[in-house]
Amino acid sequence: MSAVIDLLRELVAIPSVSGNEEVCRDAVADWLNARGLDAQRHGRNVLAVLEGRRPGRGLVLCSHYDVVPVGPGWTENPWSGELRDGKVLGRGSNDAKSSIAAMMVAAERVVSRGFDGRLVLALVCDEETGGEGIEAIAHELPEAHAAVVGEPTGLDVCPGQRGLFRAKLVAHGRACHASRPWEGENALQIAAQDVVAVHALPLGGEDPLLGPPTLQATVIAGGTRSNVIPGEVSVELDGRPTPGCDNEVMEAKLRAAVQSDVLVSSSRFTPVHTPDDHEIVQRALAASITGKLRGFGGVSDLFHLRHLPGVVMGPGTSKASHAPDEWVAVDQVEAAVEAYASIADGFLNASATTAPTNNKEASA
């Protein structure tokens, strides 16, 4: 079996639920250091700054080895790292230890062949929860000029992602006996009207790459007994802003549309988009086995590296992320090694004016 699959299976066999990544961190750092790739521990993260033959541009390869808890529904040992039918099985195999392993092996290849400039591996914790991962150590990164973030995209190239907007509606009524509803005001009715208003809200701002912004009610809570008119009901909302309907615009439209109080719980993750014609995007497309260009469906560490032009790109499928019996295809992981190495070789060893022409079909 190939070196990257051996490494991936070793990493999957190490439980590394967010907040408890130390053992996996040490395995990653030890593997890199054993191959002469100077890796330093920064909290629960690993940072390797690899300098080339001569000064030049810098490229960051970033992914995460923290995973979500196992949860119900598994029929396999979630920490087996078993290889079966062309797949590696186990929690984190897809999201995102396959990207971690592919970046590590790709870095070893790039260094062995020789390169110019600087290659930075930022292999981090807490992507799933936020906290002490790349957002905590981004200021420690040396100068760089582009980034590739490893997440399961099927090796499609994603130069952007929508933002994240989370809010709660709190509808205030007046509780009373359900047999005499005229004595009170039903907060559930207010909340229901607001949910309808939210789902009918014309957000606009559809993006050619990222698609439309969305704002959806996801959780409702309220009421105490079947014979009591509820005096307060809350509704949680999940919003995904775009550049044309960003977080601020989405919040303003929401407040204008509802009767309930609006309590914003998260609005810091704004949309991110590197222009499609940027060199790092074109080099990623040239290296991709699919040649497809699209927006990333969720929120990734691309946000914390938004000061750099960048793409999200990695082996695996979003359908397997966080799911029972998680898996990743071996051929995707092996193709990711070639893709990451090709991007690094091209970006670091070429001048800024020699971006490749992508001849593959691009699809948004």
WOCORDA-V38208 format. One record per pair of residues at least 12 apart in sequence whose C-alpha atoms are under 10 Angstrom apart, sorted by the first residue. I is the first residue (numbers start at 1). J is the second residue. D is the distance in whole Angstrom. If there is no record, write none. Layout:
BEGIN
I	J	D
I	J	D
END
This chain:
BEGIN
1	83	10
1	330	10
2	330	9
2	334	8
3	101	9
3	102	9
3	105	8
3	334	9
4	98	8
4	100	10
4	101	6
4	102	6
4	103	9
4	104	8
4	105	6
4	106	9
4	330	9
4	333	7
4	334	7
4	336	10
4	337	8
5	81	10
5	83	9
5	87	10
5	88	8
5	98	8
5	101	8
5	102	9
5	105	10
5	330	7
5	331	10
5	333	7
5	334	8
6	81	9
6	83	10
6	88	10
6	101	9
7	27	10
7	28	9
7	31	9
7	81	10
7	97	9
7	98	9
7	100	9
7	101	6
7	102	9
7	104	9
7	105	9
8	81	8
8	88	8
8	92	9
8	93	7
8	94	10
8	97	7
8	98	6
8	99	9
8	100	8
8	101	6
8	102	8
8	330	10
8	333	9
9	79	9
9	80	8
9	81	5
9	82	7
9	83	8
9	88	7
9	89	8
9	90	9
9	93	8
9	97	9
9	98	9
9	101	9
10	24	9
10	27	9
10	28	10
10	79	10
10	80	9
10	81	7
10	82	10
10	97	10
10	101	10
11	23	10
11	24	7
11	25	9
11	27	8
11	28	8
11	65	8
11	79	9
11	80	10
11	81	8
11	90	10
11	92	9
11	93	8
11	97	7
11	98	9
11	100	9
11	101	8
12	24	9
12	65	9
12	67	10
12	78	8
12	79	6
12	80	7
12	81	5
12	82	9
12	88	9
12	89	8
12	90	6
12	91	7
12	92	6
12	93	6
12	94	10
12	96	10
12	97	7
12	98	9
13	77	10
13	78	8
13	79	5
13	80	5
13	81	5
13	82	9
13	89	10
13	90	8
13	91	9
13	92	9
13	93	9
14	27	9
14	65	10
14	79	7
14	80	9
14	81	9
14	91	10
14	92	10
15	65	10
15	66	9
15	67	8
15	68	10
15	69	9
15	70	10
15	78	9
15	79	7
15	80	10
15	90	10
15	91	8
15	92	9
16	65	7
16	66	5
16	67	6
16	68	8
16	69	9
16	79	10
16	91	9
16	92	9
16	125	9
16	126	10
17	65	9
17	66	5
17	67	5
17	68	6
17	69	6
17	70	9
17	91	9
17	92	9
17	125	9
17	126	9
17	128	9
17	129	10
18	44	10
18	64	10
18	65	9
18	66	5
18	67	6
18	68	7
18	69	8
18	125	7
18	126	5
18	127	8
18	128	7
18	129	7
18	130	9
18	131	10
18	132	10
18	133	10
19	44	8
19	66	8
19	67	9
19	125	7
19	126	7
19	128	10
19	129	9
19	130	10
19	131	9
19	132	9
19	133	10
20	44	8
20	66	8
20	67	10
20	125	9
20	126	9
21	43	10
21	44	6
21	45	8
21	65	7
21	66	6
21	67	9
21	124	9
21	125	7
21	126	9
22	41	10
22	43	9
22	44	6
22	45	8
22	66	10
22	125	9
23	44	9
24	44	9
24	45	10
24	65	7
24	66	9
24	125	10
25	41	8
25	42	10
25	43	9
25	44	6
25	45	6
25	46	6
25	65	8
25	66	9
25	123	8
25	124	8
25	125	8
26	39	10
26	40	10
26	41	8
26	44	9
26	45	9
26	46	8
28	41	10
28	45	10
28	46	7
28	65	9
28	100	9
28	101	9
28	104	8
28	123	8
29	41	7
29	45	9
29	46	6
29	47	8
29	48	9
29	123	9
31	104	9
31	105	10
32	46	10
32	48	8
32	104	7
32	105	9
32	107	9
32	108	8
33	48	9
35	108	7
35	112	10
36	50	10
36	108	9
36	111	9
37	49	8
37	50	7
37	51	10
37	104	9
37	107	8
37	108	7
37	111	8
37	121	10
38	50	7
38	51	10
39	120	10
39	121	9
39	122	10
39	123	10
41	123	10
41	124	10
42	122	10
42	124	9
42	132	10
42	133	9
42	136	10
42	137	8
42	140	9
43	124	9
43	125	9
43	132	8
43	133	9
43	136	9
43	137	9
44	66	10
44	123	9
44	124	7
44	125	6
44	126	9
44	132	7
44	133	7
45	64	9
45	65	9
45	66	10
45	122	7
45	123	6
45	124	4
45	125	6
45	126	9
45	132	8
45	133	7
45	134	8
45	136	10
45	137	8
46	64	10
46	121	8
46	122	6
46	123	5
46	124	6
46	125	9
46	133	10
46	134	10
46	137	10
47	62	9
47	120	7
47	121	6
47	122	5
47	123	6
47	124	8
47	134	10
47	137	9
47	140	9
47	141	8
48	60	10
48	61	10
48	104	10
48	107	10
48	119	8
48	120	6
48	121	5
48	122	7
48	123	9
48	141	10
49	118	7
49	119	6
49	120	5
49	121	7
49	122	9
49	141	8
49	142	8
50	107	9
50	111	8
50	115	10
50	116	10
50	117	9
50	118	6
50	119	5
50	120	6
50	121	8
51	111	9
51	114	10
51	115	8
51	116	8
51	117	6
51	118	5
51	119	7
51	120	9
52	110	10
52	111	8
52	114	7
52	115	5
52	116	4
52	117	5
52	118	6
52	119	8
52	348	9
52	349	9
53	111	10
53	114	7
53	115	6
53	116	5
53	117	7
53	118	9
53	349	10
54	115	8
54	116	5
54	117	6
54	118	9
54	349	10
55	115	10
55	116	6
55	117	5
55	118	7
55	348	10
56	115	10
56	116	6
56	117	4
56	118	7
56	144	9
56	145	10
56	347	10
56	348	7
56	349	8
56	350	9
56	351	9
57	116	8
57	117	5
57	118	6
57	119	9
57	143	8
57	144	6
57	145	6
57	146	9
57	347	8
57	348	6
57	349	9
57	350	9
57	351	9
57	352	9
58	116	9
58	117	6
58	118	4
58	119	6
58	120	7
58	142	8
58	143	6
58	144	4
58	145	5
58	146	7
58	147	9
58	344	9
58	347	9
58	348	7
59	117	8
59	118	6
59	119	5
59	120	6
59	121	9
59	142	10
59	143	9
59	144	5
59	145	6
59	146	5
59	147	6
59	148	8
59	280	9
59	308	9
59	310	10
59	343	9
59	344	7
59	347	8
59	348	7
60	118	9
60	119	6
60	120	5
60	121	6
60	122	7
60	141	9
60	142	9
60	143	9
60	144	7
60	145	8
60	146	6
60	147	5
60	148	6
60	149	8
60	305	9
60	308	9
60	310	9
60	344	9
61	99	10
61	100	9
61	103	7
61	104	9
61	106	10
61	107	9
61	119	8
61	120	6
61	121	5
61	122	6
61	123	8
61	146	9
61	147	6
61	148	5
61	149	6
61	150	8
61	310	10
61	340	8
61	344	9
62	99	9
62	100	8
62	103	8
62	120	8
62	121	6
62	122	5
62	123	6
62	124	7
62	134	8
62	147	7
62	148	6
62	149	5
62	150	6
62	151	9
62	301	8
62	302	9
62	305	9
62	312	9
63	95	9
63	96	7
63	97	8
63	98	9
63	99	6
63	100	6
63	101	10
63	103	8
63	121	9
63	122	7
63	123	5
63	124	6
63	125	9
63	127	8
63	133	10
63	134	9
63	148	9
63	149	6
63	150	5
63	151	7
63	300	9
63	301	8
63	302	10
63	312	10
63	313	10
63	314	9
64	92	10
64	95	8
64	96	6
64	97	7
64	98	10
64	99	8
64	100	7
64	122	8
64	123	6
64	124	5
64	125	6
64	126	8
64	127	6
64	128	9
64	133	8
64	134	9
64	149	9
64	150	8
64	151	8
64	300	10
64	301	9
65	92	7
65	93	10
65	95	8
65	96	6
65	97	5
65	98	9
65	99	9
65	100	7
65	101	9
65	123	7
65	124	6
65	125	6
65	126	8
65	127	8
65	128	10
66	91	10
66	92	8
66	95	9
66	96	8
66	97	8
66	123	10
66	124	7
66	125	5
66	126	6
66	127	7
66	128	7
66	129	9
66	133	9
67	91	7
67	92	6
67	93	9
67	94	10
67	95	7
67	96	8
67	97	9
67	125	9
67	126	8
67	127	8
67	128	7
67	129	9
67	321	9
67	322	8
68	91	8
68	92	8
68	95	9
68	126	10
68	127	10
68	128	7
68	129	9
68	321	9
68	322	6
68	323	10
69	91	8
69	92	10
69	322	8
70	90	9
70	91	7
70	92	10
70	322	8
70	323	8
70	324	7
70	325	9
70	326	10
71	322	9
71	323	9
71	324	8
72	323	9
72	324	7
73	323	8
73	324	5
73	325	8
74	90	10
74	91	10
74	323	9
74	324	5
74	325	5
74	326	9
75	324	8
75	325	7
76	89	8
76	90	8
76	91	10
76	324	8
76	325	6
76	326	9
77	89	9
77	90	7
77	91	9
77	325	8
78	90	4
78	91	5
78	92	9
78	93	10
78	324	8
78	325	7
78	326	8
78	327	10
79	91	6
79	92	9
79	93	9
81	93	7
81	327	9
82	327	10
83	327	10
83	328	10
83	329	10
83	330	9
84	327	10
84	329	10
84	330	10
85	329	9
85	330	9
86	327	10
86	328	9
86	329	6
86	330	6
86	331	8
86	332	10
87	326	10
87	327	6
87	328	5
87	329	4
87	330	5
87	331	8
87	332	9
87	333	10
88	326	9
88	327	6
88	328	5
88	329	6
88	330	7
88	333	10
89	325	7
89	326	6
89	327	4
89	328	7
89	329	9
90	324	9
90	325	6
90	326	5
90	327	6
90	328	9
91	320	10
91	321	9
91	322	8
91	323	8
91	324	8
91	325	7
91	326	6
91	327	8
92	320	10
92	321	8
92	322	8
92	323	10
92	326	7
92	327	8
92	328	9
93	315	10
93	316	9
93	320	9
93	321	9
93	325	10
93	326	7
93	327	6
93	328	6
93	329	9
93	333	10
94	151	8
94	152	7
94	153	10
94	314	9
94	315	7
94	316	5
94	317	7
94	318	8
94	319	10
94	320	7
94	321	6
94	322	9
94	323	10
94	326	7
94	327	6
94	328	5
94	329	8
94	333	9
95	128	10
95	150	9
95	151	6
95	152	6
95	314	9
95	315	9
95	316	8
95	317	9
95	318	8
95	320	8
95	321	6
95	322	8
95	323	10
95	326	9
95	327	9
95	328	9
96	127	10
96	150	7
96	151	6
96	152	7
96	314	8
96	315	8
96	316	8
96	321	8
96	328	10
97	123	10
97	150	9
97	151	9
97	152	10
97	315	10
97	328	10
97	333	10
98	150	9
98	151	9
98	152	8
98	314	8
98	315	7
98	316	8
98	327	10
98	328	8
98	329	9
98	330	9
98	332	9
98	333	6
98	334	9
98	336	9
98	337	10
99	123	10
99	149	9
99	150	5
99	151	7
99	152	8
99	313	9
99	314	6
99	315	6
99	316	9
99	332	10
99	333	7
99	336	7
99	337	9
99	340	9
100	121	9
100	122	9
100	123	7
100	124	9
100	149	10
100	150	7
100	151	9
100	314	9
100	333	10
101	123	10
101	333	8
101	334	10
101	336	9
101	337	8
102	150	9
102	314	9
102	315	9
102	332	10
102	333	6
102	334	7
102	335	9
102	336	6
102	337	5
102	338	8
102	339	9
102	340	8
102	341	9
103	121	8
103	122	10
103	123	9
103	148	10
103	149	10
103	150	8
103	314	9
103	333	10
103	336	8
103	337	6
103	338	10
103	339	9
103	340	6
103	341	8
104	121	8
104	123	9
104	337	8
104	340	10
104	341	10
105	334	10
105	336	10
105	337	7
105	338	9
105	340	9
105	341	9
106	334	10
106	336	8
106	337	5
106	338	7
106	339	8
106	340	6
106	341	5
106	342	9
106	343	10
106	344	9
106	345	10
107	119	8
107	120	9
107	121	8
107	337	9
107	340	8
107	341	7
107	344	8
107	345	10
108	341	9
109	337	9
109	338	9
109	341	7
109	345	10
110	340	9
110	341	6
110	342	9
110	343	10
110	344	7
110	345	7
110	348	10
111	341	10
111	345	9
113	345	9
114	345	9
114	349	9
115	344	9
115	345	7
115	346	9
115	347	10
115	348	7
115	349	6
115	350	10
116	344	10
116	345	9
116	347	9
116	348	6
116	349	5
116	350	9
117	144	9
117	347	9
117	348	6
117	349	8
117	350	10
118	142	9
118	143	9
118	144	8
118	145	10
118	344	10
118	348	7
119	142	10
119	144	8
119	147	10
119	344	8
119	345	10
119	348	8
120	141	8
120	142	8
120	143	9
120	144	8
120	147	9
121	141	10
121	147	10
122	134	7
122	137	9
122	138	9
122	141	8
122	149	9
123	149	10
123	150	10
124	136	10
124	137	9
124	301	10
126	301	10
127	299	10
127	300	7
127	301	7
128	299	10
128	300	9
128	301	10
130	301	9
133	301	9
133	304	10
134	301	7
134	302	10
134	303	10
134	304	7
134	305	8
135	301	8
135	303	9
135	304	6
135	305	8
136	304	9
137	304	10
138	304	7
138	305	7
143	308	10
144	307	10
144	308	8
144	309	10
145	280	9
145	307	9
145	308	6
145	309	7
145	310	9
145	347	10
145	348	10
146	278	10
146	279	9
146	280	7
146	281	10
146	305	9
146	306	10
146	307	9
146	308	5
146	309	5
146	310	5
146	311	9
146	347	9
147	280	8
147	281	10
147	302	8
147	305	7
147	306	9
147	307	10
147	308	6
147	309	6
147	310	5
147	311	7
147	312	9
147	344	10
148	280	8
148	281	9
148	284	9
148	301	10
148	302	8
148	305	9
148	308	10
148	309	9
148	310	6
148	311	5
148	312	6
148	313	7
148	314	9
148	340	8
148	343	9
148	344	10
149	300	8
149	301	7
149	302	6
149	303	10
149	305	9
149	310	7
149	311	6
149	312	5
149	313	6
149	314	8
150	300	9
150	301	9
150	302	9
150	311	9
150	312	6
150	313	5
150	314	5
150	315	8
150	336	10
150	340	10
151	296	9
151	298	10
151	300	8
151	301	9
151	302	10
151	312	6
151	313	6
151	314	5
151	315	7
151	316	8
151	317	9
151	318	9
151	321	10
152	296	9
152	312	9
152	313	7
152	314	5
152	315	5
152	316	4
152	317	5
152	318	6
152	319	9
152	320	9
152	321	8
152	328	9
152	332	10
153	294	9
153	295	10
153	296	8
153	297	9
153	312	8
153	313	6
153	314	5
153	315	6
153	316	6
153	317	6
153	318	7
153	319	10
154	288	9
154	289	9
154	290	8
154	292	10
154	313	8
154	314	6
154	315	5
154	316	5
154	317	5
154	318	8
154	328	10
154	329	10
154	332	7
154	333	10
154	336	9
155	284	9
155	285	9
155	287	9
155	288	6
155	289	7
155	290	7
155	291	8
155	292	8
155	293	10
155	312	9
155	313	5
155	314	5
155	315	5
155	316	8
155	317	9
155	332	8
155	333	9
155	335	8
155	336	7
155	339	8
156	284	9
156	285	8
156	287	10
156	288	7
156	289	8
156	290	6
156	291	7
156	292	5
156	293	6
156	294	7
156	295	9
156	296	9
156	311	10
156	312	8
156	313	6
156	314	8
156	315	9
156	362	9
156	363	9
157	276	10
157	281	7
157	282	9
157	283	10
157	284	6
157	285	6
157	286	10
157	287	9
157	288	7
157	289	10
157	290	9
157	291	7
157	292	6
157	293	5
157	294	6
157	295	8
157	296	8
157	311	6
157	312	6
157	313	5
157	314	8
157	362	9
157	363	10
157	364	10
158	209	9
158	210	9
158	273	9
158	274	9
158	276	9
158	281	8
158	284	9
158	285	9
158	292	8
158	293	6
158	294	5
158	295	5
158	296	5
158	297	9
158	310	9
158	311	5
158	312	5
158	313	6
158	314	10
158	364	9
159	209	9
159	210	9
159	272	8
159	273	6
159	274	5
159	275	7
159	276	7
159	278	9
159	280	9
159	281	7
159	282	10
159	284	9
159	293	8
159	294	7
159	295	6
159	296	8
159	302	9
159	309	8
159	310	6
159	311	4
159	312	6
159	313	9
160	209	8
160	210	7
160	242	10
160	271	7
160	272	5
160	273	4
160	274	6
160	275	9
160	276	9
160	293	10
160	294	8
160	295	5
160	296	6
160	297	9
160	298	10
160	299	10
160	300	10
160	302	8
160	303	9
160	306	10
160	309	10
160	310	8
160	311	7
160	312	7
161	209	9
161	210	6
161	211	10
161	240	9
161	241	9
161	242	8
161	243	10
161	269	10
161	270	9
161	271	6
161	272	5
161	273	7
161	274	10
161	294	9
161	295	6
161	296	5
161	297	7
161	298	7
161	299	6
161	300	8
161	302	8
161	303	8
161	311	9
161	312	9
162	207	9
162	209	10
162	210	6
162	211	9
162	212	9
162	213	8
162	214	10
162	239	9
162	240	6
162	241	6
162	242	5
162	243	8
162	245	10
162	246	9
162	247	10
162	269	8
162	270	7
162	271	4
162	272	7
162	273	8
162	295	8
162	296	8
162	297	7
162	298	7
162	299	7
162	300	10
162	303	10
163	213	9
163	239	8
163	240	5
163	241	5
163	242	6
163	243	9
163	245	10
163	246	8
163	247	7
163	267	8
163	268	8
163	269	5
163	270	4
163	271	4
163	272	7
163	298	8
163	299	7
163	300	10
163	303	9
164	213	10
164	214	10
164	215	10
164	238	7
164	239	6
164	240	5
164	241	6
164	242	9
164	246	9
164	247	8
164	266	7
164	267	6
164	268	7
164	269	5
164	270	6
164	271	8
164	298	9
164	299	7
165	214	10
165	215	8
165	237	8
165	238	6
165	239	5
165	240	6
165	241	7
165	246	9
165	247	6
165	248	9
165	250	8
165	251	8
165	264	8
165	265	8
165	266	6
165	267	5
165	268	8
165	269	7
165	270	8
166	215	9
166	216	10
166	236	8
166	237	6
166	238	5
166	239	6
166	240	9
166	247	10
166	251	10
166	263	9
166	264	6
166	265	5
166	266	5
166	267	6
166	268	10
166	269	10
167	215	10
167	217	10
167	235	8
167	236	6
167	237	5
167	238	7
167	239	8
167	251	9
167	254	10
167	262	7
167	263	5
167	264	4
167	265	5
167	266	7
167	267	9
168	217	9
168	218	10
168	219	9
168	220	9
168	234	7
168	235	5
168	236	4
168	237	6
168	238	9
168	260	9
168	261	8
168	262	6
168	263	5
168	264	6
168	265	7
169	191	8
169	194	8
169	195	9
169	217	9
169	220	9
169	233	8
169	234	5
169	235	5
169	236	6
169	237	8
169	254	10
169	255	10
169	258	8
169	259	9
169	260	6
169	261	6
169	262	5
169	263	6
169	264	9
170	187	9
170	190	9
170	191	8
170	220	10
170	221	10
170	222	10
170	232	7
170	233	6
170	234	4
170	235	7
170	236	9
170	259	9
170	260	5
170	261	5
170	262	7
170	263	8
171	186	9
171	187	5
171	188	7
171	189	9
171	190	6
171	191	6
171	192	9
171	194	9
171	222	9
171	230	10
171	231	8
171	232	6
171	233	5
171	234	6
171	235	8
171	258	9
171	259	7
171	260	4
171	261	6
171	262	9
172	185	8
172	186	8
172	187	5
172	188	9
172	190	8
172	191	9
172	230	9
172	231	6
172	232	5
172	233	7
172	234	9
172	259	9
172	260	7
172	261	8
173	185	5
173	186	5
173	187	4
173	188	8
173	189	9
173	190	8
173	191	10
173	229	9
173	230	7
173	231	4
173	232	6
173	233	8
173	260	10
174	186	7
174	187	7
174	229	8
174	230	7
174	231	4
174	232	8
175	187	8
175	223	9
175	224	10
175	228	7
175	229	5
175	230	5
175	231	4
175	232	8
176	227	9
176	228	6
176	229	5
176	230	8
176	231	8
177	225	10
177	226	10
177	227	6
177	228	5
177	229	6
177	230	9
178	225	9
178	226	8
178	227	5
178	228	5
178	229	5
178	230	9
179	227	7
179	228	8
179	229	9
180	227	10
180	228	9
180	229	9
181	228	9
181	229	7
182	229	10
183	229	10
184	228	10
184	229	7
184	230	9
184	231	8
185	229	7
185	230	8
185	231	7
185	232	10
186	223	10
186	228	9
186	229	6
186	230	6
186	231	6
186	232	8
186	233	9
187	222	8
187	223	9
187	229	8
187	230	6
187	231	5
187	232	5
187	233	6
187	234	9
187	260	9
188	220	9
188	221	9
188	222	7
188	223	8
188	229	8
188	230	6
188	231	8
188	232	7
188	233	6
188	234	9
188	235	10
189	229	10
189	230	9
189	233	9
190	232	9
190	233	8
190	258	9
190	259	7
190	260	7
191	220	9
191	221	10
191	222	10
191	232	9
191	233	7
191	234	7
191	235	7
191	258	9
191	259	8
191	260	7
192	220	10
192	233	9
192	235	9
193	258	8
193	259	9
193	260	10
194	217	10
194	235	9
194	254	10
194	257	8
194	258	5
194	259	7
194	260	7
195	216	8
195	217	7
195	218	10
195	220	10
195	235	8
195	236	10
195	237	9
195	257	10
195	258	8
196	217	9
196	258	10
197	254	9
197	257	6
197	258	7
197	259	10
198	214	10
198	215	7
198	216	7
198	217	8
198	237	9
198	253	9
198	254	7
198	255	10
198	257	7
198	258	7
199	214	9
199	215	7
199	216	6
199	217	8
200	215	10
200	257	10
201	214	10
201	215	9
201	250	10
201	253	8
201	254	8
201	256	10
201	257	7
202	214	10
202	253	9
203	215	8
203	241	9
203	242	10
203	244	9
203	245	7
203	246	10
203	249	9
203	250	7
203	253	8
203	254	9
204	242	9
204	244	7
204	245	7
204	250	10
205	241	8
205	242	7
205	243	7
205	244	4
205	245	5
205	246	8
205	249	10
205	250	10
206	241	9
206	242	7
206	243	8
206	244	7
206	245	8
207	241	10
207	242	7
207	243	7
207	244	7
207	245	9
207	295	10
208	294	9
208	295	9
208	364	7
209	242	10
209	273	9
209	275	10
209	276	9
209	293	8
209	294	6
209	295	5
209	296	9
209	363	9
209	364	6
210	240	10
210	241	9
210	242	7
210	243	9
210	271	9
210	272	10
210	273	9
210	294	7
210	295	5
210	296	7
210	297	8
210	364	8
211	241	10
211	242	8
211	294	9
211	295	8
211	297	10
211	364	9
212	240	9
212	241	8
212	242	7
212	243	10
212	244	9
212	245	9
213	239	7
213	240	5
213	241	5
213	242	6
213	243	9
213	244	8
213	245	7
213	246	8
213	247	10
213	250	9
214	238	8
214	239	5
214	240	5
214	241	7
214	242	9
214	245	9
214	250	9
215	237	7
215	238	6
215	239	4
215	240	6
215	241	8
215	250	8
215	254	9
216	235	10
216	236	8
216	237	5
216	238	5
216	239	6
216	240	9
217	235	7
217	236	6
217	237	4
217	238	6
217	239	9
218	235	7
218	236	6
218	237	6
218	238	7
219	234	8
219	235	6
219	236	5
219	237	7
219	238	9
220	233	7
220	234	6
220	235	4
220	236	6
220	237	9
221	233	6
221	234	5
221	235	6
221	236	9
222	234	6
222	235	9
232	260	10
233	260	9
234	260	9
234	261	9
234	262	10
235	260	9
235	262	10
236	262	10
236	263	9
236	264	10
236	265	10
237	262	10
237	264	9
237	265	10
238	266	10
239	251	9
239	266	10
239	267	9
240	269	9
240	270	9
240	271	8
240	297	10
240	298	9
240	299	9
241	267	10
241	269	9
241	270	7
241	271	6
242	270	8
242	271	6
242	272	8
242	273	9
243	270	8
243	271	6
243	272	8
243	273	8
244	271	9
245	271	9
246	267	10
246	269	10
246	270	7
246	271	7
247	266	10
247	267	6
247	268	8
247	269	8
247	270	6
247	271	8
248	267	8
248	270	9
251	264	8
251	267	9
268	303	10
269	299	8
269	300	10
269	303	7
269	304	9
270	299	9
270	303	8
270	306	10
271	299	9
271	302	10
271	303	8
271	306	9
272	295	10
272	296	10
272	299	10
272	302	8
272	303	6
272	304	10
272	305	10
272	306	7
272	307	10
272	309	10
272	310	9
272	311	10
273	295	9
273	302	9
273	303	10
273	306	8
273	309	8
273	310	8
273	311	9
274	306	9
274	308	9
274	309	6
274	310	6
274	311	7
275	309	8
275	310	9
276	293	8
276	294	10
276	311	10
277	355	9
277	357	10
278	309	8
278	310	9
278	355	8
279	309	9
279	310	10
279	346	10
279	347	8
279	352	8
279	353	8
279	354	8
279	355	5
279	356	8
279	357	10
280	309	7
280	310	7
280	311	7
280	343	8
280	344	10
280	346	9
280	347	7
280	352	10
280	355	8
280	356	10
281	293	9
281	309	8
281	310	7
281	311	7
281	312	10
281	343	10
281	355	9
281	356	10
281	358	10
282	343	9
282	355	7
282	356	6
282	357	7
282	358	6
282	359	10
283	339	9
283	340	10
283	342	8
283	343	6
283	344	9
283	345	10
283	346	7
283	347	7
283	355	7
283	356	6
283	357	8
283	358	8
284	310	10
284	311	8
284	312	9
284	313	8
284	339	7
284	340	8
284	342	8
284	343	6
284	344	9
284	346	10
284	347	10
284	356	10
284	358	9
285	311	10
285	313	10
285	339	9
285	343	9
285	356	9
285	357	9
285	358	6
285	359	9
285	360	8
285	361	9
285	362	8
286	339	9
286	342	9
286	343	8
286	355	10
286	356	7
286	357	8
286	358	5
286	359	7
286	360	7
287	335	9
287	336	9
287	338	8
287	339	5
287	340	8
287	341	9
287	342	6
287	343	6
287	346	10
287	358	9
287	360	10
288	313	9
288	314	9
288	335	8
288	336	8
288	338	9
288	339	6
288	340	9
288	342	9
288	343	9
288	360	9
289	332	9
289	335	7
289	336	9
289	338	10
289	339	8
289	360	9
290	360	8
290	361	8
290	362	9
290	363	10
291	358	8
291	359	8
291	360	5
291	361	6
291	362	6
291	363	8
292	360	8
292	361	7
292	362	5
292	363	5
292	364	7
293	361	9
293	362	5
293	363	5
293	364	5
294	312	10
294	362	8
294	363	7
294	364	4
295	311	9
295	312	9
295	364	7
296	311	9
296	312	7
296	313	9
296	318	10
297	318	9
298	318	9
300	312	8
313	336	9
313	339	9
313	340	9
314	332	8
314	333	8
314	335	9
314	336	6
314	337	10
314	339	9
314	340	9
315	328	8
315	329	8
315	330	9
315	331	9
315	332	5
315	333	5
315	334	9
315	335	8
315	336	6
315	337	9
315	339	10
316	328	5
316	329	7
316	330	9
316	331	10
316	332	7
316	333	8
316	336	10
317	329	9
317	332	10
END
